[in-house]
């Protein structure tokens, strides 16, 4: 007997804002990647399963950038649901694009081609109306658009 394959259900969209200006980038000694950091400046959460805001200054993204065009994301930040509930987000994922596309994004522009970008967030929410976030698996897509990034999250059912 075959198992039932999972389905995806759109849950919500986050428009994540980042501060203008240069991103932190450095090459760790003995490593072949570049480490980065960008703080979270705020944002909005909208969708059928969750609405609210991204709490400014609550965290950021610590990507590893490889010369091949691969970027590994590792972000931590907080959301505030419309009822005031605080929700912790640990968002991991990868993006891959040509060096020209990565350069355009790093300079804050919109490249001609959108890179492949997929994320797998984990949420921690207190018991109550948002507790379901802690008990579900999510996947998502993302696209950088100047000083903000759009994330669309789907519940894996």
N, C-alpha and C positions, 0 to 999 in steps of 0.2 A: 504494500500500500504506500502510495506517495504522500508526502507531506504537502499541506497547502502552502503554495508559494506566498511570500509576503506581498503586500500592496502598500502603496504610498498615499498618504492623505496630507494635503497642504495644511499647515498649522498656522504659520505667521511669517511675516517679513520684517526684517530689521534694516533700517537705514542708519548705519553706523557712521558717525562723524569723527574726523581726525583733525588735529590742529594743522593750520597751514604752515608751510616751511619745510626745511630739510629734515629727512628722517635720520635717526641714529643708525649708523652702519659701521662695523669694524670687523676685521679678520682676526679671530682668536689664534694665538700662537699655536703652531703645530696642527692646525685644522685646515681643511680645504674648502670650507664654506665661509660665507660672510654672515655674521650675526646682526640682527637688526632689532630695533624697538620703535614702536609708535604708540603713544598713549591714546586712550579713548577720550574724546571730547564731548560725547553725548550721542543722542540719536533717538529714533522713534521705533516702536514696536506696534505693528498693526496686523490683524488677521482674524480669522474665525475662531481660533483657539486661545489667543493671547493678545492683549493690547497693553501699551504702557510706554516707558521711556528707557533709554540706556543712561545709566548714572555716570555723568561726567567725572573723570578723574578716578574711577573705580578700578582701573586696570589698563591693560593694553595688550598688544601683540608682540611676541618675541620670535619673529620668523628666522629661519635659516635659509639663506639664498645660495644656490649652487651655480657655478659657471655654465652648466648645461641648460639652464632655464627653469630648473625645478626650484620651487619654493615650498618649504614646510612651515605651516602655521602652527602657532602655539599661543593661544590667547586666553586670558582670564579677565572677567569683568562682571559687573552686576547690572541687572535689570530691575526696574520698579514697575510692577503691574499697576493698572489703573486703580486698584483698591489699596495700593501702598505696599503690597507684599514684595519683599526683596527676594530676587532669584539669582543665584550664582550660575555663571556660564563658564565652562571650560571647553573652548572650541579648538579642535585640531583639524588639519586638512592639508591638502596639497594644491598647488597651482603649477602649471607648466605652460611655457610660451617661448617664443623666439627671443633672442637677446634684444632685438629692436623693440619688441613689445614690452619687455621688462623695463628697458630704459625709458620708454615713454611713460609707463606707469610710475616709475621712480621719480620722474620729473613732474608728476602731478597731472599729466595729460591723459587724454582718452586715445588709446591705440586703435589702429584700423581693425585689428582682429581681437576678439575677446579670448583671453587665455582659458584653458581648461582649469576650472577651479571647483573643487568639491570639499565639503567639510562634514565632520561628524561630531556635533556638539554633545556634551553631557550637561544636564541641568540639575541643580540642587534647589529644591523649593520646600518650604515648611509644609507640614500637614495642613490640609484645608483645600480650598478650591483650585490651587495650582500644584498640589502634591503629585498629580498625574505626570508632571514633567520629569520627576525623579524616577518614575517607573516605566518610562518608554525610551526606545531607541529612536534617534533622529538622524537624518542625513540632509544635506543641503547643497545649494549652489551659491556662488558668490561672484560678484563682478565689481571691480573697482571703477569708480566714476569720479575722477578728480579728487576732492578732499573727503569723499565719503565712499563707503562700500555698501552695496545692497546684498543682503543674505536672504534667501528663501529657504525655509525649513519645512521638512516633511516628516510626519510620524510614520515609522515603519510598523505596519499592522500585520 
